[in-house]
Amino acid sequence: MNPEINIPVRIEGEIATIFAGDYINKLSGERLERECQRQINEGRKTLIVNFSETEIVNSIGVSILLGVIDAASNAGAKIVFSDINEDTNELFETLGLTNHVQILPN
């Protein structure tokens, strides 16, 4: 996986939907983080992280997501997680991520 490959993003005004991919680990998580930061820097006020294709999020991926949540909060942007599968949602709930983001139903 090339770290310079852009991840899919859909822009609608001040909202960016960022598609997380199938496995969130160090490499893909860093790409996700860079893209979220780029969208914040471009003035997006809402970032929707779409997990529709995500099957696994490892511990480093969770840590990176916490950093994304923190960066958005510091910039006054809102983070929304969408299309989370049941296992990933359970993981996020257990680790408390769902306390810091809005969750959209599938």
C-alpha positions in Angstrom: 0.0 0.0 0.0 1.4 3.4 -1.0 1.0 6.0 1.7 0.7 8.7 -1.0 -2.5 7.1 -2.5 -5.4 9.3 -1.7 -8.4 7.8 0.0 -11.9 8.4 -1.5 -13.6 11.6 -0.3 -16.9 13.2 -1.3 -17.3 16.9 -0.7 -20.6 18.6 -0.2 -20.1 22.2 0.9 -18.7 22.2 4.4 -19.1 18.5 4.8 -16.5 15.9 3.8 -17.3 12.2 3.7 -14.1 10.2 4.0 -14.2 6.5 3.1 -12.0 4.6 5.6 -11.3 1.5 3.7 -11.3 -2.2 4.7 -8.7 -2.4 7.4 -7.6 0.5 9.6 -4.0 -0.1 10.8 -1.0 2.2 11.1 -0.6 2.8 7.3 -4.2 3.2 6.4 -4.9 5.1 9.6 -2.2 7.6 8.9 -3.7 8.2 5.4 -7.1 8.7 7.0 -5.6 11.1 9.5 -3.8 13.1 6.8 -7.0 13.4 4.7 -9.1 14.4 7.7 -6.5 17.1 8.6 -6.5 18.3 5.0 -10.3 18.6 5.0 -10.1 20.5 8.4 -7.4 22.8 6.9 -9.7 23.5 3.9 -12.4 24.7 6.3 -14.8 21.7 6.4 -16.9 21.9 9.6 -18.2 18.3 9.5 -16.2 15.2 8.7 -18.1 12.0 8.1 -15.9 8.9 8.3 -17.6 6.2 6.4 -16.8 2.7 7.6 -19.0 0.8 5.1 -16.1 -1.2 3.8 -14.2 -1.5 7.1 -13.9 -5.0 8.5 -11.1 -4.6 11.0 -9.7 -1.7 13.1 -6.6 -2.6 15.1 -5.3 -0.9 18.2 -3.1 1.6 16.3 -6.1 2.4 14.1 -8.2 3.2 17.2 -5.4 5.4 18.5 -5.2 7.3 15.2 -9.0 7.8 15.2 -8.7 9.3 18.7 -6.1 11.7 17.3 -8.5 12.6 14.4 -11.3 13.2 16.9 -9.0 15.5 19.0 -7.8 17.4 16.0 -11.3 18.0 14.8 -12.4 19.1 18.2 -9.5 21.6 18.5 -10.5 23.0 15.1 -14.2 23.4 16.0 -15.2 20.6 13.5 -17.6 17.8 14.1 -16.7 14.1 13.5 -19.5 11.7 12.5 -19.0 7.9 12.0 -21.3 6.2 9.6 -22.0 2.7 8.3 -20.2 0.9 11.1 -20.5 -2.8 11.2 -21.7 -4.4 14.5 -18.2 -5.7 15.6 -16.5 -2.3 15.0 -19.4 -0.5 16.7 -19.0 -2.7 19.7 -15.3 -2.0 19.8 -15.8 1.7 19.5 -18.4 1.6 22.3 -16.2 -0.5 24.6 -13.3 1.9 24.1 -15.4 5.0 24.5 -15.0 6.5 21.0 -18.8 6.7 20.6 -18.9 9.2 23.4 -16.9 11.7 21.3 -18.5 11.4 17.9 -22.0 11.3 16.4 -23.0 7.9 15.0 -25.2 7.7 11.9 -27.1 4.5 11.4 -26.3 2.3 8.4 
